[in-house]
């Protein structure tokens, strides 16, 4: 049993995870017919495990999946697990942009002092046969009034991490990986993977 399947078709996320994980990985583009798994659980951990279980069952290989999102203090922790589909049916076309613009509209009259937010990432490993692990990473910061930067994806252009003046979209890939919720979660998972794979052989 060698390598891992990343349970995502998001090109930005695949590139990010390939930088962080130090084992051979494949994306779902390498597995035609892989199921689209609806994120129906109420928690990041539940959705990550749901996707990893489905892809491990489909491919017969160890699968890694994550669920991540933006939690805004002034929105009572939302969009949360709904981050990727926050704009709903009104966000046709560029979904990332529609989601981002809706959050900015909802915060339009919110003062800077109440614009705190954090990203959460739950990263799950599922190995056929029943071995499962899930870890979490967080990145705290604040939401600014207008997008800045061309890097990253999702809400990165409006999120300034604590201790920084640039948005996540203005950081280099290496700078972002070092502090991001996804980087933290997957570095923690990377420490578990070798032992988990060895045990499952």
ChimeraX commands (.cxc) that place a marker at each C-alpha (Angstrom):
marker #1 position 0.00,0.00,0.00 radius 0.5
marker #1 position 1.80,3.12,-1.17 radius 0.5
marker #1 position 0.82,6.72,-1.54 radius 0.5
marker #1 position -2.36,8.57,-0.71 radius 0.5
marker #1 position -5.42,9.82,-2.55 radius 0.5
marker #1 position -6.40,13.41,-1.84 radius 0.5
marker #1 position -10.18,13.53,-1.76 radius 0.5
marker #1 position -10.56,16.81,-3.64 radius 0.5
marker #1 position -10.75,18.24,-7.15 radius 0.5
marker #1 position -9.84,21.75,-5.97 radius 0.5
marker #1 position -6.61,22.50,-7.84 radius 0.5
marker #1 position -5.48,25.14,-5.34 radius 0.5
marker #1 position -6.01,22.78,-2.43 radius 0.5
marker #1 position -4.24,19.88,-4.20 radius 0.5
marker #1 position -1.21,22.08,-4.89 radius 0.5
marker #1 position -1.16,23.21,-1.26 radius 0.5
marker #1 position -1.40,19.68,0.13 radius 0.5
marker #1 position 1.27,18.35,-2.21 radius 0.5
marker #1 position 3.64,21.01,-0.83 radius 0.5
marker #1 position 2.92,20.01,2.76 radius 0.5
marker #1 position 2.63,16.20,2.69 radius 0.5
marker #1 position 5.91,14.40,2.12 radius 0.5
marker #1 position 4.56,11.16,0.61 radius 0.5
marker #1 position 3.39,10.39,-2.95 radius 0.5
marker #1 position -0.12,11.71,-3.50 radius 0.5
marker #1 position -2.75,11.55,-6.25 radius 0.5
marker #1 position -5.81,13.72,-6.75 radius 0.5
marker #1 position -9.28,12.60,-7.76 radius 0.5
marker #1 position -8.48,13.47,-11.37 radius 0.5
marker #1 position -6.51,10.21,-11.37 radius 0.5
marker #1 position -9.63,8.21,-10.43 radius 0.5
marker #1 position -12.43,8.59,-12.98 radius 0.5
marker #1 position -15.81,7.83,-11.46 radius 0.5
marker #1 position -14.80,8.85,-7.95 radius 0.5
marker #1 position -17.93,9.99,-6.12 radius 0.5
marker #1 position -18.82,13.57,-5.34 radius 0.5
marker #1 position -19.35,13.49,-1.58 radius 0.5
marker #1 position -21.86,15.99,-0.21 radius 0.5
marker #1 position -20.70,17.77,2.95 radius 0.5
marker #1 position -23.77,16.94,5.04 radius 0.5
marker #1 position -22.22,16.83,8.50 radius 0.5
marker #1 position -22.55,19.76,10.94 radius 0.5
marker #1 position -18.84,19.83,11.81 radius 0.5
marker #1 position -15.55,20.18,9.92 radius 0.5
marker #1 position -14.32,16.87,11.37 radius 0.5
marker #1 position -17.50,15.05,10.35 radius 0.5
marker #1 position -17.27,16.28,6.75 radius 0.5
marker #1 position -13.55,15.47,6.46 radius 0.5
marker #1 position -14.11,11.91,7.66 radius 0.5
marker #1 position -17.18,11.51,5.43 radius 0.5
marker #1 position -15.16,12.37,2.32 radius 0.5
marker #1 position -12.09,10.35,3.27 radius 0.5
marker #1 position -14.19,7.25,4.01 radius 0.5
marker #1 position -15.99,7.48,0.65 radius 0.5
marker #1 position -12.77,7.88,-1.36 radius 0.5
marker #1 position -10.95,5.14,0.55 radius 0.5
marker #1 position -13.88,2.80,-0.17 radius 0.5
marker #1 position -13.93,3.77,-3.86 radius 0.5
marker #1 position -10.19,3.48,-4.53 radius 0.5
marker #1 position -9.13,0.85,-2.01 radius 0.5
marker #1 position -6.27,3.20,-1.06 radius 0.5
marker #1 position -5.57,5.38,1.97 radius 0.5
marker #1 position -7.46,8.63,1.53 radius 0.5
marker #1 position -6.88,12.08,2.94 radius 0.5
marker #1 position -9.62,14.69,3.01 radius 0.5
marker #1 position -10.21,17.99,4.69 radius 0.5
marker #1 position -13.03,20.32,5.42 radius 0.5
marker #1 position -12.19,23.90,6.10 radius 0.5
marker #1 position -13.90,27.21,6.39 radius 0.5
marker #1 position -14.00,30.75,7.67 radius 0.5
marker #1 position -15.61,31.55,11.01 radius 0.5
marker #1 position -16.40,35.26,11.49 radius 0.5
marker #1 position -16.96,36.54,15.01 radius 0.5
marker #1 position -19.56,39.15,14.01 radius 0.5
marker #1 position -21.51,36.50,12.09 radius 0.5
marker #1 position -21.70,34.16,15.10 radius 0.5
marker #1 position -19.06,31.85,13.63 radius 0.5
marker #1 position -20.55,31.66,10.16 radius 0.5
marker #1 position -20.05,30.85,7.29 radius 0.5
marker #1 position -18.31,27.94,9.08 radius 0.5
marker #1 position -19.00,24.59,7.42 radius 0.5
marker #1 position -21.07,26.47,4.81 radius 0.5
marker #1 position -18.08,28.56,3.66 radius 0.5
marker #1 position -17.76,26.96,0.21 radius 0.5
marker #1 position -21.44,27.49,-0.57 radius 0.5
marker #1 position -22.27,30.57,1.48 radius 0.5
marker #1 position -23.76,32.50,-1.46 radius 0.5
marker #1 position -26.07,29.58,-2.29 radius 0.5
marker #1 position -27.90,29.67,-5.61 radius 0.5
marker #1 position -27.08,33.38,-5.96 radius 0.5
marker #1 position -23.40,32.59,-6.39 radius 0.5
marker #1 position -23.40,31.16,-9.89 radius 0.5
marker #1 position -20.20,31.46,-11.94 radius 0.5
marker #1 position -17.24,32.46,-9.76 radius 0.5
marker #1 position -18.37,30.86,-6.51 radius 0.5
marker #1 position -15.32,31.98,-4.52 radius 0.5
marker #1 position -15.90,35.59,-5.50 radius 0.5
marker #1 position -19.62,35.42,-4.74 radius 0.5
marker #1 position -18.99,33.92,-1.29 radius 0.5
marker #1 position -16.35,36.55,-0.49 radius 0.5
marker #1 position -18.53,39.45,-1.64 radius 0.5
marker #1 position -21.48,38.22,0.43 radius 0.5
marker #1 position -19.36,38.12,3.59 radius 0.5
marker #1 position -18.09,41.64,2.87 radius 0.5
marker #1 position -21.66,42.86,2.34 radius 0.5
marker #1 position -22.72,41.30,5.63 radius 0.5
marker #1 position -19.85,43.06,7.43 radius 0.5
marker #1 position -20.26,46.41,5.64 radius 0.5
marker #1 position -21.26,48.33,8.80 radius 0.5
marker #1 position -19.09,46.34,11.20 radius 0.5
marker #1 position -16.23,48.31,12.81 radius 0.5
marker #1 position -12.67,47.02,12.60 radius 0.5
marker #1 position -12.69,46.03,16.27 radius 0.5
marker #1 position -15.43,43.46,15.58 radius 0.5
marker #1 position -13.99,42.00,12.38 radius 0.5
marker #1 position -12.12,39.16,14.07 radius 0.5
marker #1 position -12.25,35.79,12.33 radius 0.5
marker #1 position -10.44,32.49,12.07 radius 0.5
marker #1 position -10.00,29.73,9.55 radius 0.5
marker #1 position -10.47,26.12,10.66 radius 0.5
marker #1 position -9.23,22.99,8.88 radius 0.5
marker #1 position -10.03,19.43,9.90 radius 0.5
marker #1 position -7.79,16.92,8.10 radius 0.5
marker #1 position -8.69,13.24,8.06 radius 0.5
marker #1 position -6.84,10.07,7.09 radius 0.5
marker #1 position -8.85,6.91,6.40 radius 0.5
marker #1 position -7.14,3.62,5.58 radius 0.5
marker #1 position -9.28,0.76,4.22 radius 0.5
marker #1 position -9.80,-1.68,7.05 radius 0.5
marker #1 position -10.96,0.85,9.60 radius 0.5
marker #1 position -7.97,2.99,10.59 radius 0.5
marker #1 position -9.03,6.63,10.98 radius 0.5
marker #1 position -7.33,9.78,12.25 radius 0.5
marker #1 position -8.50,13.40,12.28 radius 0.5
marker #1 position -6.65,16.54,13.39 radius 0.5
marker #1 position -7.47,20.26,13.37 radius 0.5
marker #1 position -5.59,23.46,12.62 radius 0.5
marker #1 position -6.60,27.09,13.04 radius 0.5
marker #1 position -5.41,30.49,11.80 radius 0.5
marker #1 position -6.69,33.63,13.54 radius 0.5
marker #1 position -6.92,37.08,12.02 radius 0.5
marker #1 position -9.38,39.68,10.80 radius 0.5
marker #1 position -11.49,40.54,7.77 radius 0.5
marker #1 position -10.63,43.71,5.84 radius 0.5
marker #1 position -13.06,45.87,3.86 radius 0.5
marker #1 position -11.83,45.11,0.32 radius 0.5
marker #1 position -9.90,42.26,-1.36 radius 0.5
marker #1 position -6.12,42.49,-1.79 radius 0.5
marker #1 position -3.72,40.10,-3.49 radius 0.5
marker #1 position -3.74,37.58,-6.30 radius 0.5
marker #1 position -2.60,34.41,-4.53 radius 0.5
marker #1 position -4.48,31.77,-2.58 radius 0.5
marker #1 position -8.16,31.09,-3.11 radius 0.5
marker #1 position -11.51,31.40,-1.36 radius 0.5
marker #1 position -11.56,34.10,1.30 radius 0.5
marker #1 position -7.77,34.64,1.29 radius 0.5
marker #1 position -7.94,38.13,-0.32 radius 0.5
marker #1 position -9.92,39.59,2.62 radius 0.5
marker #1 position -8.23,37.78,5.53 radius 0.5
marker #1 position -5.23,39.27,7.33 radius 0.5
marker #1 position -3.61,36.74,9.71 radius 0.5
marker #1 position -2.67,37.85,13.21 radius 0.5
marker #1 position 0.82,39.36,13.27 radius 0.5
marker #1 position 0.70,40.30,9.59 radius 0.5
marker #1 position -0.27,43.36,7.55 radius 0.5
marker #1 position -0.75,41.47,4.27 radius 0.5
marker #1 position -3.71,39.30,3.38 radius 0.5
marker #1 position -3.34,35.55,2.91 radius 0.5
marker #1 position -3.59,36.23,-0.83 radius 0.5
marker #1 position -0.55,38.54,-0.63 radius 0.5
marker #1 position 1.67,36.03,1.17 radius 0.5
marker #1 position 3.95,33.69,-0.75 radius 0.5
marker #1 position 2.94,30.04,-0.83 radius 0.5
marker #1 position 5.70,29.24,1.65 radius 0.5
marker #1 position 4.67,32.03,4.03 radius 0.5
marker #1 position 1.06,30.94,3.91 radius 0.5
marker #1 position 1.85,27.24,4.43 radius 0.5
marker #1 position 3.88,28.11,7.55 radius 0.5
marker #1 position 0.93,29.72,9.36 radius 0.5
marker #1 position -2.26,28.55,7.67 radius 0.5
marker #1 position -4.95,26.42,9.26 radius 0.5
marker #1 position -4.47,23.87,6.48 radius 0.5
marker #1 position -0.69,23.87,6.86 radius 0.5
marker #1 position -0.99,23.30,10.60 radius 0.5
marker #1 position -3.56,20.53,10.23 radius 0.5
marker #1 position -1.70,18.69,7.50 radius 0.5
marker #1 position 1.68,18.96,9.18 radius 0.5
marker #1 position 0.07,17.33,12.22 radius 0.5
marker #1 position -1.47,14.67,9.97 radius 0.5
marker #1 position 1.86,14.14,8.18 radius 0.5
marker #1 position 3.40,13.09,11.50 radius 0.5
marker #1 position 0.74,10.40,11.86 radius 0.5
marker #1 position 0.70,9.08,8.28 radius 0.5
marker #1 position 3.91,6.98,8.21 radius 0.5
marker #1 position 3.04,5.05,11.35 radius 0.5
marker #1 position -0.59,4.62,10.29 radius 0.5
marker #1 position 0.42,3.26,6.87 radius 0.5
marker #1 position 2.99,0.92,8.39 radius 0.5
marker #1 position 0.45,-0.44,10.85 radius 0.5
marker #1 position -2.10,-1.01,8.09 radius 0.5
marker #1 position 0.25,-3.05,5.88 radius 0.5
marker link #1:1,2 radius 0.2
marker link #1:2,3 radius 0.2
marker link #1:3,4 radius 0.2
marker link #1:4,5 radius 0.2
marker link #1:5,6 radius 0.2
marker link #1:6,7 radius 0.2
marker link #1:7,8 radius 0.2
marker link #1:8,9 radius 0.2
marker link #1:9,10 radius 0.2
marker link #1:10,11 radius 0.2
marker link #1:11,12 radius 0.2
marker link #1:12,13 radius 0.2
marker link #1:13,14 radius 0.2
marker link #1:14,15 radius 0.2
marker link #1:15,16 radius 0.2
marker link #1:16,17 radius 0.2
marker link #1:17,18 radius 0.2
marker link #1:18,19 radius 0.2
marker link #1:19,20 radius 0.2
marker link #1:20,21 radius 0.2
marker link #1:21,22 radius 0.2
marker link #1:22,23 radius 0.2
marker link #1:23,24 radius 0.2
marker link #1:24,25 radius 0.2
marker link #1:25,26 radius 0.2
marker link #1:26,27 radius 0.2
marker link #1:27,28 radius 0.2
marker link #1:28,29 radius 0.2
marker link #1:29,30 radius 0.2
marker link #1:30,31 radius 0.2
marker link #1:31,32 radius 0.2
marker link #1:32,33 radius 0.2
marker link #1:33,34 radius 0.2
marker link #1:34,35 radius 0.2
marker link #1:35,36 radius 0.2
marker link #1:36,37 radius 0.2
marker link #1:37,38 radius 0.2
marker link #1:38,39 radius 0.2
marker link #1:39,40 radius 0.2
marker link #1:40,41 radius 0.2
marker link #1:41,42 radius 0.2
marker link #1:42,43 radius 0.2
marker link #1:43,44 radius 0.2
marker link #1:44,45 radius 0.2
marker link #1:45,46 radius 0.2
marker link #1:46,47 radius 0.2
marker link #1:47,48 radius 0.2
marker link #1:48,49 radius 0.2
marker link #1:49,50 radius 0.2
marker link #1:50,51 radius 0.2
marker link #1:51,52 radius 0.2
marker link #1:52,53 radius 0.2
marker link #1:53,54 radius 0.2
marker link #1:54,55 radius 0.2
marker link #1:55,56 radius 0.2
marker link #1:56,57 radius 0.2
marker link #1:57,58 radius 0.2
marker link #1:58,59 radius 0.2
marker link #1:59,60 radius 0.2
marker link #1:60,61 radius 0.2
marker link #1:61,62 radius 0.2
marker link #1:62,63 radius 0.2
marker link #1:63,64 radius 0.2
marker link #1:64,65 radius 0.2
marker link #1:65,66 radius 0.2
marker link #1:66,67 radius 0.2
marker link #1:67,68 radius 0.2
marker link #1:68,69 radius 0.2
marker link #1:69,70 radius 0.2
marker link #1:70,71 radius 0.2
marker link #1:71,72 radius 0.2
marker link #1:72,73 radius 0.2
marker link #1:73,74 radius 0.2
marker link #1:74,75 radius 0.2
marker link #1:75,76 radius 0.2
marker link #1:76,77 radius 0.2
marker link #1:77,78 radius 0.2
marker link #1:78,79 radius 0.2
marker link #1:79,80 radius 0.2
marker link #1:80,81 radius 0.2
marker link #1:81,82 radius 0.2
marker link #1:82,83 radius 0.2
marker link #1:83,84 radius 0.2
marker link #1:84,85 radius 0.2
marker link #1:85,86 radius 0.2
marker link #1:86,87 radius 0.2
marker link #1:87,88 radius 0.2
marker link #1:88,89 radius 0.2
marker link #1:89,90 radius 0.2
marker link #1:90,91 radius 0.2
marker link #1:91,92 radius 0.2
marker link #1:92,93 radius 0.2
marker link #1:93,94 radius 0.2
marker link #1:94,95 radius 0.2
marker link #1:95,96 radius 0.2
marker link #1:96,97 radius 0.2
marker link #1:97,98 radius 0.2
marker link #1:98,99 radius 0.2
marker link #1:99,100 radius 0.2
marker link #1:100,101 radius 0.2
marker link #1:101,102 radius 0.2
marker link #1:102,103 radius 0.2
marker link #1:103,104 radius 0.2
marker link #1:104,105 radius 0.2
marker link #1:105,106 radius 0.2
marker link #1:106,107 radius 0.2
marker link #1:107,108 radius 0.2
marker link #1:108,109 radius 0.2
marker link #1:109,110 radius 0.2
marker link #1:110,111 radius 0.2
marker link #1:111,112 radius 0.2
marker link #1:112,113 radius 0.2
marker link #1:113,114 radius 0.2
marker link #1:114,115 radius 0.2
marker link #1:115,116 radius 0.2
marker link #1:116,117 radius 0.2
marker link #1:117,118 radius 0.2
marker link #1:118,119 radius 0.2
marker link #1:119,120 radius 0.2
marker link #1:120,121 radius 0.2
marker link #1:121,122 radius 0.2
marker link #1:122,123 radius 0.2
marker link #1:123,124 radius 0.2
marker link #1:124,125 radius 0.2
marker link #1:125,126 radius 0.2
marker link #1:126,127 radius 0.2
marker link #1:127,128 radius 0.2
marker link #1:128,129 radius 0.2
marker link #1:129,130 radius 0.2
marker link #1:130,131 radius 0.2
marker link #1:131,132 radius 0.2
marker link #1:132,133 radius 0.2
marker link #1:133,134 radius 0.2
marker link #1:134,135 radius 0.2
marker link #1:135,136 radius 0.2
marker link #1:136,137 radius 0.2
marker link #1:137,138 radius 0.2
marker link #1:138,139 radius 0.2
marker link #1:139,140 radius 0.2
marker link #1:140,141 radius 0.2
marker link #1:141,142 radius 0.2
marker link #1:142,143 radius 0.2
marker link #1:143,144 radius 0.2
marker link #1:144,145 radius 0.2
marker link #1:145,146 radius 0.2
marker link #1:146,147 radius 0.2
marker link #1:147,148 radius 0.2
marker link #1:148,149 radius 0.2
marker link #1:149,150 radius 0.2
marker link #1:150,151 radius 0.2
marker link #1:151,152 radius 0.2
marker link #1:152,153 radius 0.2
marker link #1:153,154 radius 0.2
marker link #1:154,155 radius 0.2
marker link #1:155,156 radius 0.2
marker link #1:156,157 radius 0.2
marker link #1:157,158 radius 0.2
marker link #1:158,159 radius 0.2
marker link #1:159,160 radius 0.2
marker link #1:160,161 radius 0.2
marker link #1:161,162 radius 0.2
marker link #1:162,163 radius 0.2
marker link #1:163,164 radius 0.2
marker link #1:164,165 radius 0.2
marker link #1:165,166 radius 0.2
marker link #1:166,167 radius 0.2
marker link #1:167,168 radius 0.2
marker link #1:168,169 radius 0.2
marker link #1:169,170 radius 0.2
marker link #1:170,171 radius 0.2
marker link #1:171,172 radius 0.2
marker link #1:172,173 radius 0.2
marker link #1:173,174 radius 0.2
marker link #1:174,175 radius 0.2
marker link #1:175,176 radius 0.2
marker link #1:176,177 radius 0.2
marker link #1:177,178 radius 0.2
marker link #1:178,179 radius 0.2
marker link #1:179,180 radius 0.2
marker link #1:180,181 radius 0.2
marker link #1:181,182 radius 0.2
marker link #1:182,183 radius 0.2
marker link #1:183,184 radius 0.2
marker link #1:184,185 radius 0.2
marker link #1:185,186 radius 0.2
marker link #1:186,187 radius 0.2
marker link #1:187,188 radius 0.2
marker link #1:188,189 radius 0.2
marker link #1:189,190 radius 0.2
marker link #1:190,191 radius 0.2
marker link #1:191,192 radius 0.2
marker link #1:192,193 radius 0.2
marker link #1:193,194 radius 0.2
marker link #1:194,195 radius 0.2
marker link #1:195,196 radius 0.2
marker link #1:196,197 radius 0.2
marker link #1:197,198 radius 0.2
marker link #1:198,199 radius 0.2
marker link #1:199,200 radius 0.2
marker link #1:200,201 radius 0.2
view
